[in-house]
Amino acid sequence: MTNASLISRIAPPGRRAPLLAAGAATVTVGLWASAFVAIRSAGAAYSPGALALGRLLAGALVLGVVCAVRREGLPPRGAWRGIAISGLLWFGFYMVALNWGEQQVDAGTAALVVNIGPILIALLGARLLGDAMPPRLLAGMAVSFAGAVAVGLSMSGGGGSSVLGVVLCLLAAVAYAAGVVAQKPALGHASSLQVTTFGCLIGAVVCLPFAGRLVHEAAAAPLGATLDMVYLGVFPTALAFTTWGYALARTSASRMGATTYAVPALVVLMSWLVLDEVPGPLTLAGGALCLAGVAVSRSRPRRTPASGSASGASAEAGASASASASVSEAAAGPVTVHAAAPAQGPAAGASAAAPSGSGGPTGAGTPSGVGGPRPATAGESGSRAEQA
């Protein structure tokens, strides 16, 4: 086996892109789950608008440096519409509305309202982008949604909810879904780094009215809260949104939206490890449902082995028949010429033709017809012709 064939068997070229996209989506989900812990810490010292602006400024600074080093330049004209919409709705409005809404409602209500975002992404993607909605995707999203609600209810702590909080969470979910669907076409014209960088810049501009509050709160905030805000900008924003764009460019918006249902399960695990919050049975069950739903939504129907073996058998049968026909022609040719050469008269012609006609199917049907027995029969018929 050559090196090329070995590499193709280990990592076939057709499977590399989906594997890289899945890896990028995993990085995104992991970092977005870690943002939950950082937001809880930074939110104690920063208001929703100030926290969103500080996070976006930190992310835009890092992304701008990376773009300058890589000399990415400005995105093409065809990408600006999607970048502007996603920057306005997702990077800007969504972050402020979500931070504000989660302060007004308990975690269970927030999980119920905010996690309709992936469902809206699937509906908008099918309507505007032509995304397919296979039964596996819908079933997986339903299971994950139930798990997300279970996790939220189990971690709510008996808090209350307000109409304003519910409306804010609903608006955040709609903005998130619209931003993702708008970002998808932009990734067909520009790189994920360009789309993320300029979307983050637009989001920061949208949040500039909170600049005064950010300066005032940063002066009084503890160092840990400020570092958490910087972490939110560098990793869950700059890095995670870039890997999200990479994965989104290589799959449908619906499947990417369903993948984010893994975030609640990872939040449970990280809260257990970092905050020493031991999850209860309902929390663990909800996290398991989230992961199971994501696995179902991203799975694809397997091809039946019978069809594959049948097609392979047909191909082999066709090749065998073609090869047999070629062998038959090659075997019959020399016999006819060899037997006819010394023939003189009708008797000799009849004597030579009889072995050739009887031997043709044998040569075509079995490989041995190409070897010794077939030429021997032809020689015998030739000698009989000479005796006649």
Secondary structure, DSSP 8 states (H G I E B T S, - for coil): --HHHHHHHHS-HHHHHHHHHHHHHHHHHHHHHHHHHHHHHHTTTS-HHHHHHHHHHHHHHHHHHHHHHHT--S--GGGHHHHHHHIIIIIIIIHHHHHHHHHHS-HHHHHHHHTTHHHHHHHHIIIII-----HHHHHHHHHHHHHHHHHHHHTSTT----HHHHHHHHHHHHHHHHHHHHHHHHTTTS-HHHHHHHHHHHHHHHTGGGHHHHHHHHHHS-HHHHHHHHHHIIIIIIIHHHHHHHHHTTS-HHHHHHHTTHHHHHHHHHHHHHS-----HHHHHHHHHHHHHHHHHH------HHHHHHHHHHHHHHHHHHHHHHHHHHHHHHHHHHHHSS--SHHHHHHHHHHHHHHHHHHHHSGGGGSSHHHHHHHHHHHHHHH-
